[in-house]
């Protein structure tokens, strides 16, 4: 079996947000919505203070809480572990937004154009998210199915993201998880995320 | 869904900052759907930053200017509607030709050109178009340019920039810059290389008043008081030289002028009046020419030769820095003496003086340390001194053009295509490919007639702030003509200079202003004619990867690429160079331009331009590429293939041990520059302060250091964030979205304790007021800033209606900057960018 996952090296994330915009360009995500983003906070008191960066995306959990609560089957998990949303089935009830402990999902209210009152040729060509559905990161399945890395991985200038098959012990992601004390976010929720963090 | 008729990826080069990363643009049925880093480009290596990817959405900005516009309202002012009326290109060209002809007839020097479009400036405007037209005033570039820095680099590393070798460096001090953290030159490749270096354990020390992205990832953040970096560096030099005795004697003796004997007046002891400088040979006990074979030059001691008491230049430096003990530097910098000593020791030990490394079969000195400077540490009065001190620190440990150390980009070209020059005194000068205009050893003593006053500021690369001062107050230097016309090409003079009211005053002096712009920006409010400029995704530009600026040595390659249109041009936009060349044709000086282009581009037969013929820019590019790389490398090849690449040999990666010229640790030429400047100033009727022309650098307080009177108790500084560049990107809605969601980008950073002392809470509106202006914004209380400092990021705070995304977003730092001779670096003319402010609640 294949279980796609990602390992992010927090030591190497410099908070440049190349991933955030790669994701936006790849998915034409609406204004104000980020499927991938970099959270920031400060730790310590001056002068022993510093900013820390936490790049986040959908965790593609092995036991996705979002899927559990979805009444229509719009959210499903592919055989390769990627959690996806079928916009045709989504009724916008937003139960999944409540259920996801990671805040990975956003309801689309239809106000997504980047230039107010104007839809660009790019948005016309690429934005396929209908009003009234819930949206999120899909590990760039369109790219992954072609053998490419997700857009955020492809663009990362410090190469702090690695994508691959967690079920293959020889894959780089598996090796990193095994060797580097990789941990997911909120493991206590018991959802078994496929996104792991090292360093930091 | 129907399958697309067209689905293609096009090679081009990004222009969202100056790094010029190779991109692949994905176009489907004529619509741009994605931009990615071009894996074939050595700089991007397939990666691309947020700005580069966001360039896509800017292509479709409905606020673009798409037709030529003429002002109907004669009143010009900030926020005043020019009442634009659309005109045809033919009308616009007629007006442009008519105005340019009249100005040229009166006095061609009355034409001023302002641009920061490096590709066009360096090849098509400054060396040829402006020269053929007859104006020396084609160099009004940005005040964000590191002009204090470039001259210091020309003088020391013979190159235009500061860089260091992340392949081998083990210890890097980033002094007020974020090299490797998606800022500055070659940002993408440096971010990749920095990450690799940190993975293998390189230590990074970020010295900065602001806890930047670089400071966030550094092993150590050293918050320093703004404008005191020079004291910090000179103190480290003192500790290494005088406390630890840690310096590279071989490098200083043989590769620098450290062994040159200097007399008590500071000048070289020479063999005869114009002979070679002399060094003291310890074997023979005599003063001999510095480059005589087999000598053992002294670095220390006092000697008598030719009846003169003299000492090696190195000793003069070593004695000079004794004034900078850590105990003296600590209260200046707010960095403790113990920290300065520890960093000096760590730096000295990490330099591994005496060690060697074998690379590609060549035994090379191995000095894996570097201190790197860019704008932050030097954008102060006396910034030249700071930049030179930084270079001395790199040199005293021998970390200069060797594995792990400091380097300038591309001092030598592939297979000897270019290389450094050497003065009669054995000192390095820039290769003509990089700095043909840098004449820092022989000075021209005449009254300057350009707005930049070149002869009054001989150790400079550009003198843009003097344009501003000469316009602001024409009585100051009394040039023999009046500026009549300004052409602005892709540059926002209002946003990226000093206080906009001061700039507005200068712009009002021009009877006629033409602005080539993608938007009705802040400059348009003062323009008479606005001409629609092509967006970079619509443009041709050959070789944006320039050896001087953006051809990163970190890639291990030399590389040349092509920016080409990836989508159709919006409306009637054109490229400004093409328009000016068309006007030159109408005015009848295109043949002069062609003659000059043959020289400036170094065109060889059979590719030389025939002055009697007419060529499209494509044809000129085609001749240029074939002349450089052979008949099979025409413009079509570049369109299809993107990059012409040449791997760097070890001698081209680490030229230090393979070249002859020496690097200066002692700037004897400054004494001659001083005399020249004095003489030029006297001719101009000025009693001029030349005290900054010194052979060894000092730290001197910039005005802000001593201005902290009364309520003006804080400094304000500007810093970079990784997803915006200057005002260029502010109208981009994706990057605006990022900035709106970022905790710092649009805010005013103030230390949490400092804020509490002033009763300011997080998120409150505050005023920041300097002697020059005031700005309002939201306070961001943070632990990541020096307690005496207020931080404002980027160049935000646009007000032009024609930039609706950028309008009203963030805070305009430059509004706080005054402009006077007191507030520039007297050597480089760099604008002093730190100033005292008072901060108060706006409510």
Interface residues (C-beta under 8 A of the other chain):
Chain A: X11 X12 X14 X15 X16 X17 X18 X20 X21 X22 X24 X25 X26 X31 X32 X34 X37 X40 X42 X44 X45 X46 X47 X49 X50 X51 X52 X53 X114 X115 X116 X118 X120 X121 X122 X123 X124 X125 X126 X154 X155 X156 X157 X158 X159 X160
Chain B: X28 X29 X31 X32 X33 X34 X35 X36 X37 X46 X47 X48 X49 X50 X51 X53 X54 X56 X57 X59 X60 X61 X62 X63 X181 X182 X187 X188 X191 X192 X194 X195 X198 X199 X211 X213 X214 X215 X216 X217 X221 X223 X722 X723 X733 X734 X735 X737 X738 X741 X742 X743 X751 X752 X753 X782 X783 X784 X785 X786 X787 X804 X805
